[in-house]
Amino acid sequence: MLVRGGVARTLFAMAFPMLAGTFAMNAYNLTDTWFVSRLGTPPLAAMGFTFPVVMLLTCISGGIGSGVTTLVSHAIGRKDRALAARLVTHGVLLAMMVTLVVSVSGYLLIDPVFRALGADAAILPLVASYMRVWYFGALTMSLPMLGNGILISAGDSRSASALMIIGTMLNLLLDSIMIFGYLGCPALGITGAALATVISQSVSMCWLLILLNRKHRFLTRRAGGFSVFVQSVRRITTFAVPAILNMVLMPISATVITKLLAGFGTAAVAATGAAGRIEMFAFMVPMALGMSLTPFVSQNYGAQRLDRVGRARWVSTFFALGYCSLIAALFVICAPQMAAVFTRDPAVTPVLISYIRIISFGYGMMEVHRYSGFFLTGMHRPVAATILNAIRVIGLLIPLSYLGAHLWGVTGVFVGRITTDILVGSLGLFWVARTMARAVAQHRAETVAAAG
């Protein structure tokens, strides 16, 4: 279905149902942050310390999901439904195995990992109480992340969106009950935030498996033996490993920046942790479109419709720049009001406002960079997408953040981030344009050779 109809109409028809879903997905973290902020600055800082580690498993699950989504979309574009079902079944098994290994390892290493991140003796017990519950329910997070991409590949973005909405609404309800102790539940504090998330995601996971099995027939018992599973895993990891490396760079950079900010005090970590969750809403609408790009590009690439891939590139680029410019203006004006929602601490508020007002001007180019990675992955260039992100994190973000911190303190860290976003967005535009030109030239050569 993604190779027919107008490009812009198809992309936004896929993205529109996902808008509520992306709102819900971002609301998971924002809801937890808001409720925990009512407990005071130490619990809010503890949430800031957990962010890089939570992002690690998110990236691993997302990387596997990216590999499965790309291959399933390509199989659907080539009208091979049996292959798509086999890849989904094996992808779910792979995600379960990897999540189990990561969660057990992380559970055993909570104290040394967060001490290394800079958590002090007052913050560490809060972090540990949150992460013990979170690791226990890690599987409930990884499978919905995998399944959302598969549903979008099948053209069922409405179910993917509904899946995230139900989970978020349940999380909102359980957060208030478990954190503060309502309806006979004891007040569990930050532990309650983790428990609410695990329970709500468990409901989402069960519903996802029902959708994949009964509605789309993507879970099959005829997936072949162990050798076929190994073959599928090799195909998935061809895309998943670069995608995981690509996504893992995010928590790596978050870890380094958190460690850097910890040198400026707990207030700086609390402020940037809260601001990072606020800015997720800046990307809510572009994210809805971005979630549609990889399956759209992969299906059209499999169907040899490179003209549609090219039009999608222009549509997405202009949309990202235009929309994020409006968001930046809004954030600059409303920064004090946004800060007041999350904190009344006079040490945290000015840092939070500074973050929002500086970094928001780079949102457009950051989204262009993100879209560039989706296009490269959809065109079966996952390594190129990883290299592009490595340039962002290792080549630009970390060095410029340290340079900015040395020159201008906490504000300099934010200046390093916006400079990075502008530079790497420009590079992404050039890289995708060059890849498109080469793919078109290769397709023309193959067409001429076939005709001759």
Helices and strands as residue ranges (DSSP letters): H 7-37, H 41-77, H 81-108, H 110-116, H 124-136, H 139-153, H 157-180, H 190-210, I 211-215, H 226-262, H 266-279, H 284-302, H 306-342, H 349-359, G 360-362, H 363-378, H 382-390, I 391-397, H 398-408, H 410-451
